[in-house]
Amino acid sequence: MTVVLKLGGSVITEKGEPETVDIGALADAADAIAAASIGDLVLVHGGGSFGHHHAAAHGVSRTDGTRDAAAVREIHGAMRRLNDAVCDALVGRDVPAVPHHPHSAGYRDAAGDLTLPTDTVGATRDEGFVPVLHGDVVTHVDAGATILSGDELVVALARGLDADRVGVCSTVSGVLDDDGDVIERIDDYADVERYLGGSADTDVTGGMAAKVRALLDLDAPASVFGPDALGGFLRGEGPGTVIR
């Protein structure tokens, strides 16, 4: 059973402080993953205060590109540093985590559609490793380079690897309504559009609205939940908001 799990960048970093890992939160997430001992796990993490900070400084987003090689290197380099921290935390708990950097594998065509070969990720998974991917900057035909979000990666991986379950660990306990209550299930974006806004921190990838839109495109059931529910999700529960 393949499980694709995303750790939000705001979960594992201090998003208001450039390039600052939330050491305690990352340790808690790594502990939960290690305790679950899932054999077919593929992990994605967001950019948090690493990639988002540099992308915003250079005006790069999912739609606004750059042809500045220095900007591309800054954004990608920051994400590699965060990826190293995530992998180190997992390997320190005997989780066989290995990095996969989307910058060198994927690209967008002129229409903005993503091409991301997932066979290498699947082969890595099949050999007993835990592939760890991340939001990144990728070549975009006719636009230079744009941001590839972790949410887009989750969708591409879930489809390409025929995932059975998808989890998105966010800083909130699920998708919330206007009263701050968790919406238990979402089947149609129109039903919840009025509740979804942007991130309060620097985020160049669309916030919760983009997450919901992306997850609704999947065949596999997806859950959006907070850090306290990570262990439950890994044990097979459907915490937070279930998106079908």
N, C-alpha and C positions, 0 to 999 in steps of 0.2 A: 504494500500500500504506500504510494508516494504521497508525501505531505510537503506542500510548499508553504513556508512560513516567512513572513516579513516582520522584522523588528523595525519599528518606525525610528527615524533619525532623532525625533524628539524624546524617544524613550531612552536611548543609550547615550545621548550627548546633552550637554547644557546648551540648549539651542540659542540662548541669548549671548553666549560667550564663544567667540570664534575658536574653532578647533579645540574644544574642551570635551573630553569624554566624561560622562556621568559614571564614575567607576563603580559605585554601589549598584546602580541600576543594571549596568552591563554584567556585573558579577551575578546578580540575582537571575537575569535571563539565562546566562550560561549555566548556572546551577540547575535551572528548570529543564533546560535542553539535555544536560548530562543525565539527569535523573530519569528522563523519559526513555532513553535508549532506543530511539526510533531508528530503524535500519535504513529506510528510504526517505531520508530528510534532505530537502533542498532549502537553503536559507538565503534570504535577501535582506539587506538592511538599507535604510534610507541615508540621506546625507547629513541631516541635522546641522550642527554648527560647522561642519567641515565643508561639504560641497556647496550647500545653499549660500553660505557666506561669500565664497569666491564667485559663484555664479551671479549673485545679485550685484556684486561689485563691478562685474564686467558686463552687466546687462544681458546675460544669457539665460534663456528659459527654454521651455519645450518648443516654442514657436519663434523666438528671436535668437538668431544665430550669431556666431562670430567667426572671423577668419584670422583672428589674432592667435598665433601659435602659443604665445606666452600664456594667454588666458586659458587655452585648452589644457596646457600643462599644469597650471595652477589648480584648476578644478579637478582634473583627474588625479593629480598628485595628492591633493587633500583627501580624496576618496580612497586612495590606496592606503594612506596612513590610518584612516578609520577602519578600513578592512583588515589591516594588520592587527589593530587592537582587538577587533572582534574575534579573529582567528586565534590570536594568542590566548584570549580568555577561554575559548572553547578547548583548545589543545591542552591548556593547563588543567582541564577537567577530564582529560582523556577522550574528548570528542574529536574524531579524525577530520578536522576542518581544513579545507584547502581553498585558496582564493581563485575566483574566476572574475576577470576584469572585462566588463562589457565593451569598453572603449576599443579593444583590439578585435572584437568579434562581430559587433552589430553595427548597423547603419540605418539611416532613414533615406527613403527615396525622395524625389522632388515633391511628391504629394504628402510627405510626412509619415508615411507608413513604415513601420519598423521591420527590418529583417534581422533575426537573431537565431543563428543555428543553435539548437538545443541538444544535438546529438553528443557533443563533447561533455556537456553537463550530465546527460544521462549515463554516459560511459563512466564518468567519474563516480557517480552515485552507485552504479552497478559494481564497481570495484571496492565498495565499502567505505568510500570517503563521504564527507558532507561538503558538497560544493557551497561556497559562500560568495554570492554575487552582491552587487551594490548599485545604487543609482550612480549615473556616470554622465560624461559628455561623449557624444558620438558624432561621427561624420554625418552630415545632412546634405544631400545633393542639392546644389544651387543655393545653399544657405550657410555653408561652412561647417559649423558644428553646433549642435543644440543639446539640451539636457534630455537624458533618458531617465525617467523616474523609476523608483523602486516599484511603484504600483504597476507600471507598464511591464516591468520585468516579471512580476508575479503572474500577470495574465499570460505573457508569452511562454513562461515556463510551465504553467498549469496546462496550457493547451499542448505544448510540444512534448511534455512528459506524461500526458494523460493522468494528471494528478487526481487523487481520490478526495483530498481535502485541502482547503486553503485557509490559512489564518493570517490576519493582519493585527499585530499587537501595536496599539496606539497609546497615547497618553490618557485617553478617556475610556470609559468602560463600555463604549459602543457608540453607535450613531444616536445622537440625542435629539429630543424634540424641544420645543420652546420652553418647556418646564424643567428641562434638564434630566428628563427620564429617558432611559434606554428604549429605543424602538426595537422590539424583539425580532421582527422579521421585515425584510424589504423584498418585494417582488417587482416593483416598478419605480423607476426614478421619479416619475411625476408625483407619486404619493408622498415623497419626502423632500422634494426640491425646495420647499419653502423653509425648511429647517437648516439647510446646508449653506455655510458661509466659508470665507477664507480663513487661513491661519492667522493667529495674532502675531506670530513671529515671522521671520524672513522665510518664505517658502516659494520656490519658483516652479513647483510642480502641481499646484492646484488644490491642495488641502483635501478635506474630507469629501467634497463633492466629486473630485477626480477619482478618489478611492471607490466610492459607491458606483460610479459610472463604469469603471473598469471591472469591478467584481461582478456586476450584473451581466457582463458578457460571457461569463464562464459557465460551463456545464457542471463543474464540481461545486458543491456547497462551500460557501466561504463564511467566515466569522470575523467580525471586527470586535476587539475586546481590549481591556486594559491589562497592564503588566501583572496584576494580581491573579488574573485568569489564565496566564500563559501555561502554567502547569496543567490546569484542567483541560485546556484545548489539546495539549500534547497527549493527554490520557484518553482522548477520544470524545470529550464533551464538546458542545456547541455553545460556548459562552457569548455574552454580549449580544450583538446584532447578527442574525443569520441572514445572509444575502443569497437568494436563489435566482 
